[in-house]
Amino acid sequence: MADSEALRTEFRRRFGAEPSLYRAPARVNLIGEHTDYNGGFVLPAAIGFYTGVAAAPRSDGRLRMHSTSFAETVTRELDAGPASAAHWSDYAWGMARTLRAHGLPLGGADLLVLGEVPLGAGLGSSAALAVAVGGALASIAGRSLDRLTLAQLSQRAENDYAGTRCGIMDPFVALFGRAGHALCLDCRSLEYRAVPLEAGPPRAAGAAARILVCDTGVRHRLAGGEYNRRREECERGVAALARTDPSIRSLRDVSAELLERLGPDLDAVVLRRCRHVLAENARVLAAAQALEAGDPGRAGQLLCESHRSLRDDYEVSCDELDLMVELALDCDGVYGARLSGGGFGGCTVNLVRADAVARCRATITERYRRATGHAPDTYLCTAVDGAGPPADETPRTAGAARAP
């Protein structure tokens, strides 16, 4: 993150007060897309792009927010009704409202938001913002929220105030991320285990997998309808299947055998959505096992299967994402590639052999530029620890979810 002293200095200059600081990282999801809100499995990692928030209390019931990314200051009354949707301030204002409903004594606040996370790229920028705002506001309210509570409140704020019916994955990994590891998370029980990204039996020099993220430059708006529509289609599948088996509460409760037997009775689109979710859950568990066994080749195959399923069954890819995946897979040394995030644009995640990263990165960049006229941003990502105050802030007590 940008120097915390610079953030503190800018806050003092703009608001004339001494702030509390909190930061939250972005994330990349290796595999497990659109499974979190279906009670399934995911395999994300927190990565070293941060959203930092500086905050100081007010007593007039107002939230005055400045974003350096948008060079914009917005003031909203905490007691006012919702403003127009799809504005960055919805996440901060909604988080403040959610925290107050949870019992935190907030009389208003000044907030300075400094974001490094590429916006709309599918790297969890909205969750990083909500988590960072939540941590900063809890600090100035004199309350210590455990990490799981803060993750759940961040999800609620995005659901209720930003219009996106997202699952728990993004805020969870933003808070529980572990350096050098991905998290294999059960989004129903919230149990997880840390999966070493370069662990396993001895490998040939340079064969360890690295995470390369490639940004198509196509920006999505998940609150624009398609993301929520996919969730509604899954819910329609659950409702139809539950008429046969009332114990079914989510797609997590549906076996592949049951879906195969009852699938002909489902709407064809709904069937494809359900089929993706069930297969993706199995791929997540298999990919985690492959990485733990030091088999990035197998993990890469599963990433490729995931992309095909997201493209054909879940229909959340786009031409640019498909092109970026194809270009990566043409490079020697790429174990696997897929879209990462909600889809409809954003980034691909690629598992690349360590000794091939520089060559593959240059090749993908040049070929994508020739094909589209746009030079993509690419990021060699390292898994980092989850959210918290910067090192020079006083640490607060934080709880932990269950880790089997």
C-alpha positions in Angstrom: 0.0 0.0 0.0 1.1 3.6 -0.4 3.1 4.8 2.6 0.8 5.0 5.6 2.5 8.2 6.6 1.5 9.8 3.3 -2.1 8.7 3.8 -2.0 10.1 7.3 -0.5 13.4 6.1 -3.1 13.8 3.3 -5.9 13.2 5.8 -4.6 15.8 8.2 -4.3 18.3 5.3 -7.8 17.6 3.9 -9.7 17.1 7.2 -7.6 18.7 9.9 -7.7 15.8 12.3 -5.6 12.8 13.4 -6.9 9.6 11.7 -7.0 5.9 12.4 -5.7 3.8 9.5 -6.8 0.4 8.2 -6.0 -1.4 5.0 -7.4 -4.5 3.1 -5.9 -6.4 0.2 -7.3 -7.4 -3.1 -7.7 -11.0 -4.0 -7.4 -13.4 -6.9 -9.5 -16.5 -7.1 -7.5 -19.4 -8.4 -10.6 -21.5 -8.9 -14.2 -21.7 -7.6 -16.2 -19.1 -9.5 -19.9 -18.4 -8.6 -19.8 -21.2 -6.0 -19.6 -19.0 -2.9 -23.2 -17.8 -3.0 -24.2 -21.4 -3.7 -22.7 -22.6 -0.4 -19.7 -24.2 -2.2 -15.9 -24.2 -2.3 -13.4 -21.6 -3.4 -9.6 -21.3 -3.6 -8.7 -17.6 -3.4 -5.5 -15.8 -2.2 -5.1 -12.3 -0.9 -2.6 -10.3 -3.1 -0.5 -7.2 -2.6 -2.8 -4.5 -3.9 -4.4 -2.6 -1.0 -7.2 -0.2 -0.3 -6.2 2.0 2.6 -8.7 4.1 4.7 -8.0 6.9 7.1 -10.8 7.9 9.4 -11.7 10.3 12.2 -15.0 10.7 14.0 -17.7 13.4 13.5 -20.7 14.1 15.7 -23.1 15.6 13.1 -24.4 12.3 11.6 -22.6 12.9 8.3 -20.2 10.7 6.4 -17.7 12.9 4.5 -15.7 10.7 2.1 -12.9 11.5 -0.3 -11.5 9.0 -2.8 -8.1 9.6 -4.3 -8.9 7.2 -7.2 -11.9 9.3 -8.3 -10.6 12.7 -7.0 -14.0 13.2 -5.5 -15.5 14.2 -2.2 -19.0 13.0 -1.3 -20.9 13.9 1.9 -24.0 11.8 2.9 -26.2 11.8 5.9 -26.1 8.5 7.8 -29.9 8.7 8.3 -30.7 9.5 4.7 -32.2 7.1 2.2 -30.1 5.3 -0.4 -28.7 7.4 -3.2 -28.4 6.3 -6.8 -26.7 3.0 -7.1 -23.3 2.1 -8.6 -21.3 4.8 -7.0 -18.1 4.1 -5.0 -19.5 5.9 -2.0 -22.3 3.3 -1.7 -19.9 0.8 -0.3 -18.5 3.2 2.4 -21.9 4.6 3.3 -23.5 1.2 3.3 -20.7 -0.2 5.5 -21.2 2.7 8.0 -25.0 2.0 8.1 -24.3 -1.8 8.6 -21.9 -1.2 11.4 -24.3 1.1 13.2 -27.1 -1.4 12.8 -24.7 -3.9 14.4 -24.5 -1.7 17.4 -21.4 0.4 16.9 -21.8 4.0 18.1 -21.1 6.0 15.0 -22.1 9.6 15.0 -20.5 10.3 11.6 -17.0 10.2 10.2 -14.5 11.7 7.8 -12.9 9.1 5.5 -10.0 9.3 3.1 -9.9 6.3 0.7 -6.7 5.4 -1.2 -7.2 2.5 -3.5 -4.5 0.5 -5.4 -6.8 -2.3 -6.5 -7.6 -2.1 -10.2 -11.3 -1.2 -10.3 -13.7 -3.5 -12.1 -11.0 -6.0 -12.8 -12.4 -8.9 -10.8 -9.8 -8.6 -8.1 -12.2 -7.8 -5.2 -11.9 -4.0 -5.1 -15.4 -3.5 -3.6 -14.7 -6.0 -0.8 -11.3 -4.4 0.0 -13.1 -1.0 0.2 -15.9 -2.3 2.5 -13.4 -4.2 4.8 -11.0 -1.2 5.0 -13.8 1.2 5.8 -15.3 -1.2 8.3 -12.0 -1.7 10.1 -11.3 2.0 10.2 -14.8 2.9 11.5 -14.7 0.2 14.1 -11.4 1.7 15.3 -12.7 5.2 15.7 -15.8 3.9 17.4 -13.6 2.2 20.0 -14.8 -1.3 19.2 -12.9 -4.4 18.2 -14.7 -6.6 15.7 -13.4 -10.1 15.1 -12.4 -10.9 11.6 -15.3 -13.2 10.8 -17.9 -10.6 12.0 -16.2 -7.9 9.9 -16.3 -10.2 6.8 -19.9 -11.0 7.3 -20.8 -7.3 7.8 -18.9 -6.3 4.7 -20.8 -8.9 2.7 -24.1 -7.6 4.1 -23.2 -4.0 3.2 -22.5 -4.9 -0.4 -25.7 -7.0 -0.6 -27.9 -4.4 1.0 -26.4 -1.1 -0.2 -24.4 -1.7 -3.4 -26.9 -4.0 -5.1 -24.6 -7.0 -5.7 -25.8 -10.2 -4.1 -22.2 -11.4 -3.7 -21.1 -14.3 -1.4 -18.7 -14.3 1.5 -15.5 -15.2 -0.4 -14.1 -11.7 -1.1 -14.3 -10.1 2.3 -13.3 -13.4 3.9 -10.0 -13.8 2.1 -9.4 -10.0 2.4 -9.4 -10.6 6.2 -8.0 -14.2 6.6 -5.5 -14.2 3.8 -2.1 -15.9 4.6 1.2 -15.0 3.0 2.4 -17.6 0.6 -1.0 -19.5 0.6 -4.4 -19.7 -0.9 -7.4 -20.5 1.2 -9.5 -23.6 0.4 -12.8 -22.2 1.9 -16.1 -23.9 2.5 -18.5 -21.1 2.0 -21.2 -22.8 3.9 -19.4 -23.9 7.1 -16.7 -21.2 6.8 -14.1 -23.8 7.6 -10.9 -23.4 5.6 -7.4 -24.6 5.3 -4.3 -22.8 4.0 -2.9 -24.3 0.8 0.8 -23.6 0.2 1.2 -22.2 -3.3 4.7 -23.6 -3.8 4.7 -26.6 -1.4 4.9 -30.3 -2.2 7.6 -32.8 -3.1 10.9 -31.6 -4.7 10.6 -30.2 -8.2 12.9 -29.3 -10.9 14.4 -25.9 -10.6 12.1 -23.2 -11.9 9.1 -25.5 -12.1 7.2 -24.0 -9.2 4.0 -22.3 -10.2 3.6 -18.5 -10.0 0.4 -16.5 -10.3 0.2 -14.2 -13.3 -2.9 -12.0 -13.5 -3.7 -10.4 -16.9 -6.2 -7.6 -17.2 -8.2 -7.5 -20.4 -9.1 -3.8 -19.8 -12.8 -4.7 -20.2 -14.6 -3.3 -17.2 -17.7 -5.1 -15.7 -20.4 -3.8 -13.5 -21.6 -6.8 -11.4 -24.5 -4.8 -10.0 -25.7 -4.2 -13.6 -27.9 -7.3 -13.6 -26.1 -10.3 -15.1 -24.3 -11.3 -11.8 -27.6 -11.2 -9.9 -29.4 -13.0 -12.7 -27.0 -15.9 -12.4 -27.8 -16.1 -8.7 -31.5 -16.1 -9.4 -31.1 -18.9 -12.0 -29.3 -21.0 -9.4 -32.1 -20.3 -6.9 -34.6 -21.4 -9.5 -32.7 -24.7 -9.9 -32.7 -25.2 -6.1 -36.4 -24.5 -5.9 -37.2 -27.0 -8.6 -35.0 -29.7 -7.2 -36.3 -29.2 -3.7 -39.8 -30.2 -4.9 -38.4 -33.7 -5.3 -36.1 -33.6 -2.2 -37.2 -31.0 0.5 -33.8 -31.4 2.2 -32.2 -29.4 -0.6 -31.5 -25.8 0.5 -28.7 -24.9 -1.9 -26.8 -26.4 -4.8 -24.3 -27.7 -2.3 -26.9 -30.2 -1.3 -27.3 -31.5 -4.9 -25.3 -34.5 -6.1 -24.1 -34.9 -9.6 -26.2 -38.1 -9.8 -29.4 -36.3 -8.7 -28.8 -33.5 -11.2 -28.3 -36.0 -14.0 -31.5 -37.8 -13.1 -33.7 -34.7 -12.7 -31.9 -32.4 -15.1 -34.3 -33.1 -18.0 -37.1 -31.6 -16.0 -35.2 -28.3 -15.5 -35.2 -25.3 -17.8 -32.2 -25.8 -20.1 -30.4 -22.6 -19.0 -31.0 -23.4 -15.3 -29.6 -26.9 -15.8 -26.4 -25.4 -17.3 -26.0 -23.1 -14.4 -26.4 -25.9 -11.9 -24.1 -28.2 -13.8 -21.3 -25.6 -13.6 -21.6 -25.1 -9.9 -21.5 -28.8 -9.1 -18.5 -29.5 -11.3 -16.7 -26.4 -10.1 -17.0 -27.5 -6.5 -15.3 -30.7 -7.4 -12.6 -28.9 -9.3 -11.8 -26.7 -6.3 -11.2 -29.6 -4.0 -9.1 -31.4 -6.7 -7.0 -28.2 -7.4 -6.3 -27.7 -3.7 -5.1 -31.3 -3.4 -3.0 -30.9 -6.6 -1.2 -27.9 -5.2 -0.7 -29.5 -1.8 0.9 -32.5 -3.7 3.2 -30.2 -5.7 1.4 -30.9 -9.0 0.8 -27.6 -10.7 0.2 -29.3 -14.0 -2.9 -31.0 -12.7 -4.0 -27.8 -11.0 -3.6 -26.0 -14.4 -5.7 -28.6 -16.2 -8.5 -27.9 -13.7 -8.2 -24.1 -14.3 -8.7 -24.7 -18.0 -11.8 -26.9 -17.3 -13.2 -24.2 -15.1 -12.8 -21.6 -17.8 -14.6 -23.8 -20.4 -17.5 -24.3 -17.9 -17.7 -20.6 -17.1 -17.8 -19.8 -20.8 -20.2 -22.5 -22.0 -22.4 -23.4 -19.0 -22.4 -20.3 -16.9 -22.0 -17.9 -19.8 -20.0 -15.2 -17.9 -17.0 -14.9 -20.2 -16.5 -12.5 -23.1 -14.4 -12.4 -26.3 -11.5 -10.6 -24.6 -11.3 -13.1 -21.7 -11.4 -16.0 -24.1 -8.7 -14.5 -26.2 -6.5 -13.8 -23.1 -6.9 -17.5 -22.0 -6.1 -18.8 -25.5 -3.0 -16.6 -25.8 -1.7 -17.8 -22.4 -2.3 -21.5 -23.2 -0.2 -21.0 -26.4 2.8 -20.2 -24.3 5.1 -22.9 -23.2 5.3 -22.9 -19.4 1.7 -22.0 -18.7 0.1 -24.7 -16.6 -3.4 -23.4 -16.9 -5.6 -20.2 -17.3 -9.1 -19.1 -16.6 -11.2 -16.0 -16.0 -11.1 -14.9 -12.4 -13.9 -12.9 -10.7 -17.5 -12.6 -11.6 -16.9 -12.4 -15.3 -18.1 -10.2 -18.1 -14.7 -8.6 -18.3 -11.8 -8.1 -15.9 -8.8 -10.4 -15.5 -7.6 -13.9 -16.1 -5.5 -15.9 -13.6 -2.7 -18.0 -15.0 -0.5 -20.6 -13.3 2.9 -20.2 -14.9 6.2 -22.1 -14.4 8.5 -19.8 -12.5 11.3 -19.8 -15.1 8.8 -19.0 -17.9 7.0 -16.0 -16.3 9.0 -13.2 -18.0 8.7 -14.8 -21.5 5.1 -15.6 -21.2 4.2 -12.2 -19.8 5.9 -10.5 -22.7 4.3 -12.8 -25.3 0.8 -12.5 -23.9 1.1 -8.7 -23.7 2.3 -8.3 -27.3 -0.2 -10.7 -28.9 -3.1 -9.2 -27.0 -2.0 -5.7 -28.0 -1.8 -6.8 -31.7 -5.2 -8.4 -31.5 -7.1 -5.7 -29.7 -5.1 -2.5 -30.0 -4.9 -2.4 -26.2 -1.8 -3.2 -24.2 -2.9 -5.1 -21.1 -1.7 -4.7 -17.6 -0.2 -7.8 -16.1 0.6 -8.5 -12.5 2.9 -11.1 -11.0 1.1 -11.7 -7.7 2.3 -12.9 -4.4 -0.1 -14.1 -1.7 -0.1 -11.8 1.3 -1.6 -11.7 4.8 -5.1 -10.3 5.3 -6.4 -6.9 6.4 -5.5 -4.9 9.4 -4.0 -1.6 10.5 -0.6 -0.8 9.0 2.5 -1.9 11.0 2.8 1.5 12.6 -0.8 1.4 13.9 -1.7 -0.1 17.3 -2.8 -3.7 16.6 -6.3 -4.8 17.6 -7.5 -8.2 18.8 -9.0 -10.2 15.9 -10.7 -13.5 16.1 -10.5 -16.4 13.6 -12.9 -18.6 11.8 -12.5 -22.3 12.3 -9.6 -23.9 10.4 -9.7 -27.6 10.3 
